[in-house]
Amino acid sequence: MGESLRVLVYGSVDAGACDSVRLGVYRDLLGAQGVELRTWGEFNDYRISVPADYADRIDDAVRDGVATVDLSPLEWADVLLFRRWYGTVHACEQCDFAAADATSVRDHCRTEGHEPVVRDRIVRGLLQAIEADRSVLQGRAMVYELDDDLLDPQPWLGFDRRLSGDRDLIERFARRADLVTVATPTLAGRLRAYNPNVRVIRNAVVPEWYESMPAGPAESQSFLYYGSGARLHDYAVCRAAVDEMASAAGVRRVWLGSTEPAVRAVVDEALPYESEVRGFIRRLAEVRPSVGLAPVGQDPYSRSRSELHWLEYSLVGAATVASRTMGGGPYDVIRDGVDGLLARNKTEWREQLRRVTESASLRHELAGRARERVLAEYDVRQRVVEWADAFRWAAEHAGIASLRLSSRGRAGAAAVPSELAVEAEVRANLAHRRLWRARVLEEARTLAGIRGGRDVCWTDDEAFARRPLVTVLITGLEDGRVFEDGPAALERALQSATCQTYDNVEILVVGEGGASSPIDAVPAARDPRVLFVAAGNGVAGRGAWVAPMSADGEFTPDHIELLLALATEHRLELVYGVTESDSPDGSPQFIGSWPPEPGAVIPGATLYSSRLDFFEFDQESWRVEETPEWNRWRRMMGAGVRMGRVGQVVYRRRGPLSAD
C-alpha cells in the first residue's frame, strides 16, 4: 500500500459523541486504508510562545499579536483538518453569556456561580497565517469538516451569542478549505455558497457495539427521544401526539440525554447525558424502546442535521417516526411505510403514532427492515472508504482553494474565464468521482447479492452440466476500418465465431441498419445462430457467458472452449487471454499481461459471466484519464470479481491496437 497519507486534526476526535461519530470511530479503520490520523495535541498540546513580560498574560499576548504558535506538528502532516467550531470568544460555560473581554465574563461567572469556557487561543492566529501566506502549509491540503449548520444556529440552542462571535471564523474556514466535508446533502447545499468543493460523508454505525445489547423492545411499549434539553424545541413538534397516545395506550415516555426540570415535566422518565458513545448505546438499548421519535423543526439548522437518530433507533429494535421537512431534511433517507414512518405536521404525527402503537406487526416490520438497511448501507467499514478517498482527493488537490480565491477580482478579461473554466472542471471532476465511488459500493453489493453466498456469480449447472450457452457479441460495424476491404472483415469475424470447437453459441451482430442489415451480404451470417441487432434497441443475449468481439477481429478456433474451461476449473467470473495484432512496422505484437492493467487487456480476448452485465460503461471516464473499457475493468476488480488469464493467443485483430 506504500506510505500512509497523514491527516493532522486540529482539535479532538473522541472528546464527545459528535467527535467520535464523525472521526474517532474511524481512526483504526483509516489505518487499514493507508490513512494515519493524529491530533495536533498529540504533538505539542497546542503550544504557543509569548515574550517574557507576557508570561502570565497569554490572552494579552494573543490580543497584542506577540504570541507565536508552534507549527511543528505541520511537519508531520499531508492534510490539515479543522473541525466544526472553535470557541475563541470570552464566554460562560453554563449559559449563553459572551463578552469582548475576560473581565466581564469573570464578573458574570462570579455572580451566577458559573465557570468561563476554555477558549482556543491559537486557531485564529493559525488561520490568519495560512490566509496571509500560502507557504505556511507548504503544499499541504486543508479540509474543513462540519456536521451542523453553524452558519445559521437558532436562539433556542443556547449558544447563539457565543457562536456569533466566531461566525466569521466558520465562514473563513469554509472558503479557505480545499475540501469541505459535511454529514448531509442539505448542509452541503448550504456550504456550497462558500466553497464549490463540498463532499457528503454520511454518519455511520459500528454494528458490533450493538450485538451484546438487549435484543428488541420490551413487552411494554415506550416512546424514546434523545438529545439535550435544548431539543425541547424539536420535541414540541410531536409532544401533543406523544402525550395523547401515551395516555390512550399506556405508553411510557422516555428522554435520554437530559434530566433538566423542563424535560422531566414532559416525560415519564428522564435519563442523563452519556458523552461516551458506547455508554450511550448501552443506555439506549437498556430502555428497549418500541418507538423512536425523531422530530425536527422546519428551520435551516434543523433541516441540516443527520439521520443518526434513525440509525441508532433501528439497531436497538425500535420503529422510527420522524419529521418530513419541506425543502429536504435529515429523514429524507427513510422510505415512508417501509423502514420508518414520516409526518409533516401535528395531525400526521397523531396518525403515524396511532398506527405504530396499535400494530405490533407494523412496529416489527419497520424496525426489521430499517435494521437490515442500516447494516447494509451505514456500516463504518463502508464509510471509511469515503473518508479515505476524501483525504486523498484533498491531498492531490492541495492549493485549489488558493487558486480559486486568488482569481477573484483579477484584472484582465482573459484571466477570469480561464479561472472559471478551471473551477468548473474541478467541480465536474469531483462530482464524477463521487458518482464513481457510489457506483463501486453499489456494484460490490450487487455482486454479493447475485452470488448469494457462493464464491462466484454463476451456478454450477450454468458451468458444466448443460454446456452453457455463450453469447458472442460482435460490435464495431460503425467503425470505418471494418469495411476497408469490403465485407471480408466481418466474414472473417463471423467465420471464427461459427467455427468454434465449442458450438453451443448464439452470435449477435450489433450495428446500424433496419430490415436490410449490413450482414445480408456476408455468407457466414446464414448460420442460424447469427442474429443482427440494431444499435440502440438494447442487446439481450440469452447466454450464461458473453464473448465480446470487434467486427475487425477474429477468435482462435478454441477461444471459447479454452476460456470457459479456465473459468469453470478455477471458479472464475471473467477470464482473458493474449491478443495478437500488427505493430506499426507490420510485425506481430502480443498484448495480455497479468495482472490486468491499462492497455494490457483487449475486450475481444475475454469471456465473462453474463451476470456481470450490471457493470456498465462510464462514458465520462475520461475525467479520471481512463477509457470506458478499462474503467469498467477497474470497477470489477474493486468489487472483487474473480479473474484469471491464459497465456496463449485467443484473439487476433488486423492492424495496430490502441490501448483499451
Buried (B, 14 or more C-beta within 10 A) or exposed (E): EEEBBBBBBBBBBBEEBBBBBBBBBBBEBBBEBBBBBBBBBEBEEBBBEBEEEBEEEBBBBBEEEEBEBBBEBBEEBBBBBBBBBBBBBBBBBEBBBBBEEBEEBBEBBEEEEBEBBEBBBBBBBBBBBBBEEBEBBEEBBBBBBBBBBBBBBBEBBBBEBBBEBBBEBBBBBBBBBBBBBBBBBBBBBBBBEBBBBBBBBBBBBBBEBBEEBEEBBBEEBBBBBBBEBBBBBBBBBBBEBBBBBBEEEEBBBBBBBBEBEEBBEBBEBBBEBBEEBEEBBBBBBEBBBBBBBBBBBEBBBBBBBBBBBBBBBBBBBBBBBBBBBEEBBBBBBBEEBEBBBBBEEBEBBBEBBBBBBEEEEBBBBBBBBBBEBBBEBBBBEBBBBBBBBBBBBBBEBBBBBBBBEEBEEEEEEEEBEEBEEBBEEBBEBBEBBBEBBEBBBEBBBBBBEBBEEEEBBBBEEBBEEEEBBBBBBBBBBEBEBBBEEEBEBBBBBBBBBBEBEBEBBBBBBBBEBEEEBBBEEBEBBEBEBBBBBEEEEEEEBEBBBBBBBBBBBBBBBBBBBBBBBBBBEEBBBBBBBBBBBBEEEEEEEEBBEEEBEBEBBBBBBBBBBBBBEEBEEBEBBEBEEBBBBBBBBBBBEBBEBBBBBBEEBBBBBBEEBEEB
